[in-house]
Amino acid sequence: MPNKFPNPARTSGTTTTSWFGTAPTLPTFEPLTENASADVVIVGGGIAGLTTAYLLTREGLDVLLLEDGELASGETGRTTAHLSNALDDRYTTLENLFGQEGARLAADSHTTAIAAIEGIVKKEKIDCDFTRLDGYLFLPANGSSKELSQELEAAHRAGLTKVEHLSEAGTTGFEPGECLKFPAQGQFHILKYLVGLTAAITKKGGRIHTNTRVSEVHGGANARVLTADGAEVKARKGIVVATNSPFNDRVVMHTKQAAYRTYVVAARVPKGSITKALYWDTADPYHYVRLQEVEAGPRGGAANYDLLIVGGEDHKTGQDEHPEARLRCLEEWTRDRFPMVKDFDYRWSGQVMEPQDGLAYAGRNPLDSDNVFIITGDSGHGMTHGTLGPMIITDLIQGRPNPWAELYDPGRITAKPESALEFIKENVNVAFEYTDLLTGGDVKTTEEIPVGEGAVLRRGLSKVAVYKDNQGTTHECSAICPHLGCVVHWNNLEKSWDCPCHGSRFTALGELLNGPAASGLAPA
């Protein structure tokens, strides 16, 4: 049963998102303290894990979900909550990689995922600001009209025949110019949605335990998970790892995808000043824009503003020394295009997993037993990937065919030059990061570290991650990521240690924030 006390504000970063600032508190649950069993054990309390739990409990299965923090404390609470079938890697690329039928299945899966969310909202009567709206794909300053024309043709071949090529969008407050219009997209308030989803899960008998870290996953005839506190949970039908980046797979999946940081700002704009829609450009890295409706003002009463949410400025995790500059660039980009912008109320960053071929992974874990499943590789579409992935896995666990299972199979090999080049580029980048093992530190002494910041020092053959808290006290731990031995880098925006190789992240004191590492940084 959920606790009556509100959950602490613990997420995978120190910045606060507009969702946590405008949502009812998610329920928190008791940690698991004894051995248990279930038909299916789910690891991860974000949209993917909770949707899987919802779908399986709806079919009468006994489900137990374990989350190492609080619900939505990982990347789900740091989304911008676009619900879209206008995929980031574009249908021209997907058609080249997966063929016309593969592109059609990708479009169908995301379209169906939006409809599934809409259906759950209606069935469970979840008040989460869900709405259907148009989306506009527009060009940056140096963009080519040919790019839009080719994407339009590919989208039509993928079955999205209602996509239109417009010379002008006819929108209010922001005119993107020449663009593609994608109708019937969606948006919602992700945390309000998860509050309703959680209530539906527990009502149907699903069990949830928060603040319970799973340290080991074992498939096969004696499928089970072990927690860091020593409890064992047996799984009669399967285990689902829905933790953004799968910690149970040490190598294989992490050569097939890369972790990227993405940045978001949310600014006040007068209500009605901008057409409510989704907006994306074709820049690299691209920008994505939406409105979040605000009901109550800071002092009560009806709000006279909404929040304009703008994201972008992506880079590989742990490979940028000045993340604050990314936020400043976003603010400048926003002010240049939206003159009605007032104060920026929220600034945050999040993490996305980019697969080498543009599509997520959902299904049986490669090189593992048939009853261990993973959901990862959201590629900037975490809300729809986190819905269609559970739909695939529910069918697999229940022994039913699923039309998208082969397309999203984690064991797939995309034998195309573009995919191979992306694989090589990302893994050469990882190999280069290992040269940090041979270099000096960021600073030579702890005295050089400003208060409230961290830096890596070399001590003999070792590298040490040192954080100096606001009182000037230093805290030390090993700077070597326990996943595959890369040297972590300091993230001054989120006050975290980030691994530049595979995206593991740790608090300033070395506690694990997200995988693929399965434990925190070792003591110095």
N, C-alpha and C positions, 0 to 999 in steps of 0.2 A: 504494500500500500504506500502511496506517496506520503511524505512527511508534510506536516502542516506549516513548517517553516520555509521561507523563501530560500531559493538556492543562492549561494554566494556568487558574486560577479567574477567567475573564473572562466576565462576563455583562452584561446591559443595566442592571444596577444594582449598588450596592455591598452591599446586604443579601444575606444568604445564605438560600436556600430549604431546606426540609426534604429536598428531593430531592437536592440536591448534598451535603447533609450525611449522607446515608444510602445513597448509590449507588456502585457501582463506577465508576471513571473512564471516561468515554467516550473512544474512540480519537480521536487527532488525526492529521491527514494533512498531507502536504507542500503548500505553496502552488503554484499553477500558475505556471510560469515560462516557458512557451513556447506557441506557437500550437497549437491542437488542433481536432478536429472530433468530432461525435457525431450520432446520430439526434435526440436531445433533450438540450437544455441546461437544467438546473434551477438556479435561483438561490434559495438559502435552505436552511439545514440544520436546520430545526425539523421538527415532525411532518408538516406538509403537504408540504414538499420531500422528506423521506426516504420518506414513504409513496408519493408519486408515483414516485420513483426505484425503489422496491421493485416496484410494480405494473408499471411499464414494463419493468424488467429481467426480471421473471417472464414477460413476453410475448416476450422475445428481442430487445428493442431495445437499442441501444448508448446508454448514458446517462452523462452527465457532470454532476456536481453541484458547485456552487461556493458556499461559505459564507464571509462576510467575517470571521467570528470563529471560534469553535469550534462544534461541533455542539451544538444546544440552548442556545446562549448568548444567544438572544433571548428571546422571550416564552414559548416552549414550556417552558423550564426554570423558569418562574415561575408555572405553572398550579397549580390544585388537583386536576386530573386526574379530574374527574367525567365519567362516560360516561352520558349521559342523553338520553332522548327527551321529558322534561318541559321544554319549551322556555321560556326566560326571558320571552319576550314573550307567552306564553300562547296557547292555541289559540283562545280567544275573539277575540283580536286578529288572529291569523293568518287565521282564517276570514273576518273582516271585510275584510281587506286582499287576500287571495288566493282567496277562495271556499272552499267545502267541499272541493273537489278539491285545491286548493293546500295546505290544511291537512293533508289526508290524505297528500299527497306529502312534506310536511315531516316528518310523523311517521314515514313509511316510510323516508325517507332516514336519519334519525338512528338508527332501530331497526336498519336494515341496517348502518350504520357500526359500531355496537357489536358486532354479529355478525361483521363483517369483522375487527375487531381480535381478537376471540376466536378466529377461524379462523386468523389469522396467528400468534397466540401458540401455538396447537396445532401448526400445520404446521411452524413454525420452532423449536419447543421452546424458547420464550423464557420464562425464569424471571423474571417481573415482577410477581408478586403479583396477577395478574388474578383477579377474582372477580365473580360475579353477586350482586346484592343488591337489596333494595327501596329505593325512594325515597319520601320523605314531603314533600308540599307543605302547609305549615301557615300559620296566620294570625298576624299581629302582634297586639299588644294591642288595637288599634283596628280590627281586620279584621272583615269582614262574611261571615257564613255564605253569603250569596247569591253572593258571589264564587267560592267553592269549588263551589257547585252549578252555576253557569253554566260553569265550567271543566270540570267532570266531563262535562256534556252535550256540550261542544265536543270534548273528548278522545275521547269515544265516537264522535262523528260522524267524527273523523279516523282511526278504525280502532283506537284504543287501548281496546278494549272491556273489558280486564281491570283498568282503573283503578277503584279503589273509593273511596267516600266513607265515612270512619270517624269516629265520635264520639270514639274514643280509639284511639291507635296500638298500645297494648300493648307499648311498647318499654321497655327497661331503661336507667336512668340519665338519660334525657331523655324526657319525655312531652310531645309537641308539642300535645296536645289534638285538637280537630277538625281533620281533615286529609284530603287525597287521597293514596292509596297507589298509587304507580306501580311495578308489579313488573318484574323482569328488567332492572334498570339495571346499571351496571358501574363498577368502579374498578380502577386499576392503578398501578404505580410507573412514571411516565412515562420516567425516564432509563434504568431497567433495560430497558424496552420498546425504547427507541431504540438501546441497545447491541445487542440482538438483531436489530433491523431493519437496522442498519448492517452487521452481520456477514453477513446474508442478501444484502444488496445487493452487497457486494464479492465474495462467493462466486459470485454470478451474473454477475460481470464488470463491474458498475457502477464507475465511477471517481468518487472524491470528492477535492476539494481544499479545505482549510480556509485561513483567513487570506488569502482571495483576494476582494477587493472588485470587484464588477461596477459599472462606471461608466456604461455605455451598453448599450441593448438596441435592436436593429434587426430588424424582421420583414421579411416579403416574400420574394422569390425568393432573395435573398442574406442569409438570416436569420443573425444572428451577435450575439455579445455581446463587448464590449471590457472588459478589466479596468483598474483604476487603474494597474497596473504595465505596461500596454501590450500584454498578450497578447490575441489574438483567438481566439474559439472559434466555429466555424461549426456551425449546426444544420440538419440535413437535413430534419427533420420538424416541429420546433417548439421554442419556448422557453417555459418555465414560470417565472413570477415568483411565488415563495411566500415573501414576506418580511414577513408580517404586514400591512404597509402598502406598496402597490406604488409603488416609486420611479420606475418607467418611465412612469407616467401623471402628468403635472404638475398637472392641474386636475380633470378630469372626475370620477374616482372619489372625490376628496377633498371634493367638494361633496355626495356621496351617503352619507358616513359620517363619524363623529366619533370621536376618540381619547379614551378615558377611563382614568384610573388606578383600580386596585382594590387593596385591602389585605388582607393575610392574616396571621394569627397561628397558631402551632402550639404546643399545650401538652401536657405529660405528663398522662396519666390512667392509673389502674391497668388492667391487662389485664382484659377482661371486664366492666368497669364500665358500659359504654355499648353498646347494641345497634349492631352494625356495619350502617350504612345510610347513604344520602344524605339530607340534610335541607335544605329550602329554605323560606324564608318569602316572603310576598307584599308585604313592605315595599318602599318606594322611597326609596333603593336597598335591594335585598334582601340577605339573608344566606344563605350557603351553607356547609354543614357536612359533614365526613366524617372517618373514622378512617384513619390510616396505621399499618399494623403495623410494629413495630420488632423486629428479630430479636436483635440484639446490643447489650448495654449499652456505655457509654463506656469501661469497663475490661475488656471482653471478657465472655464468658459470656452466658447468655440474659437478655434484657431483661425486667423485670417491669412494663413500661409500654408503652403505645402513644401515638401523637401524635394529638390532636384538632385538626383543621385547620378554622379558621373564617375566612371571607372576607366582604368587603362594603365599605361606606363609600365607594362609587365617586364620582368627580367628574371633570369634564373635565380633561384633561391640561394642566398649566401654570396652572391656575386655582384653586389653593389654597395659601396661604402657610404652612400649618402641617400638613403631612402626618403628623407624629408624633402629632398629636391624633387623627387617624383611627385609628391603631393603639391608642391608649389607649381609645377608644370601643369598639373590637372586644374588647379585653381585658375591659372592664367588662361588655359584653353577654354574653361567654362565661362569666364568673364568676357572673353572675346566674342563668344557666340550667344550668350544669354545676358543681355545688358540689365535685365530686371533682377538679377541675382543680388541678394542682400548678404546677410552674414552666413559664413560657413559654420554650421553647427557640429558637424561630425567629420572626422578624417580617420581612415583606417586602412589596413592592408589585409589581404587574405592569400591563400595558397591554392593553386590549381595544379592538377597533374596533366601534363600534355603527352598523350600517346604518340608514338612515332608516325602513325598513319591517320590520326585525327578522330578516331572513334574510341569510345570507352571500352572497358573490359568488364564483362559481367557473365559469370558462369563458373565452371569447375576450375579450381586452381591448377595450373600446369605442374607436372611432376609431383602431384599429390594424389591422395585417394579420391575416389569418385564422390565422396560425401563432404568435401571441403570446398566451399564456394567463396568467391571474392567479387567485390564491386569496387572499381577504381578507374582512374583515367578520365575524370569528368570533362576535361578539355574546355572549361569555361561554361559548360551547360550542366552544372551540378544538380539543378532542380529537376530537369527532365531525365538526365542520366540516372539520378537517384530515385527515379520512379520507374523507368522502363527496366532498369537492372533488377529490382525486386520482382517485377512481373516475370522476367525470364527465369529467375532462380526459383520462384514459386512453382512455375510449370516443371522445371527440372526436378525439384524435390518431389512433386506429386506424380512424376512419371508421364507428363503430358508433352507433346511436341510444342515448340514455340517458334514462330516464323522468323524471329530475330536472333535466335540462340547462336547460330553459326557465325553471323556477322560480328557479334560482340564476344565471341569465344576468346577467353584470355590466352589460349594456346595457339591462336592463329598466327600465321606468317604471311605478311603481305609482300609478295614477290614482285615488287615494282621498283624501278630505280629511285624514284622520289622517296619511298619509304626506306630503302636501304641507305641512301645518302643521309637522311635524317637520323637513322640509327647510328651511323658512323660518326656524324657530327656531334651528337649528344654524348656518345661514349668517349670520343677523343677529348671533349671538354672535361669529362669526369677524370680521365687519365691525367690531364694537365693539372687538375686540382691537387693531385697527390704530391706534386713538387713542393707544396707547402711544408711537407714533412722535413725538407732539407733547408728551408730558409730560416732567417732570424725571426724574431717576434714582431708584433706591431709596435711595441715599445720595449725599452730596455729595463725599466724599473717600474714598480707600482706607483711611484710618486708622479709619473707622467700621466697616469689615468685620471681624467676629470671625475668629479663626484657624479654619481648616477650613471656612469658608463662602464664599459668593459673593454678589455684588450687581451690579446694573446701574447704571452712571454715565452722565450726559450730559456730553459734551465738545463744546462748540460745537453743530454740526449732527449729530453722531454719537452713537450709544449704544454703550457698551463693556461687555462682560461681564468682570468681574474676579473671580478666585478667589484667595483667600489660603490657601496650603497650611499644613500643620502646623508648618512652620518659620518661618512669617510672610512667606514670599516671595509676591509677587503675580504672577499670570499673567493676561494680557489677550488678549481676542479680540473680534471684532465681536459685538454683541448681536443682529444681524439674521439671522434664519433664512434660509439660502440657498434654501429652497424657494419661498416666495412673499412673503418680506420682513417677517414679523411679528417683534416683539421677544420674545426668549426670556426665561423666568423661571427663577429658581434653585430647584432642588428639594433641600432640605437633607437629606431622608431618603436619597435615592439619590445625592447629590452629583453632580447632573447639571443641565444647562441644558435646559429643556423648552419647546417651542413651544406656546403656547396656542391657535394657530389650527388646525393640522392634525396635531399630535402628534409632530413630529420631535423627537429627543432627542440630546443631545451630552454627552460627558464634561466634567468640570470644566475640562479643558484645551482643549475645543472639538472633540474628535474625534467623528465621527459614531457614534451608537449605533443608531438606527433611523430609517427614512424616515418620510414621503416625501422628505425631503431626500436628495440623492445625494452630498453632500460635507459636510465639517465646517464649523464656523464660520470665517470668514475672519480673517486676522490683524488686530489692531486698527490 
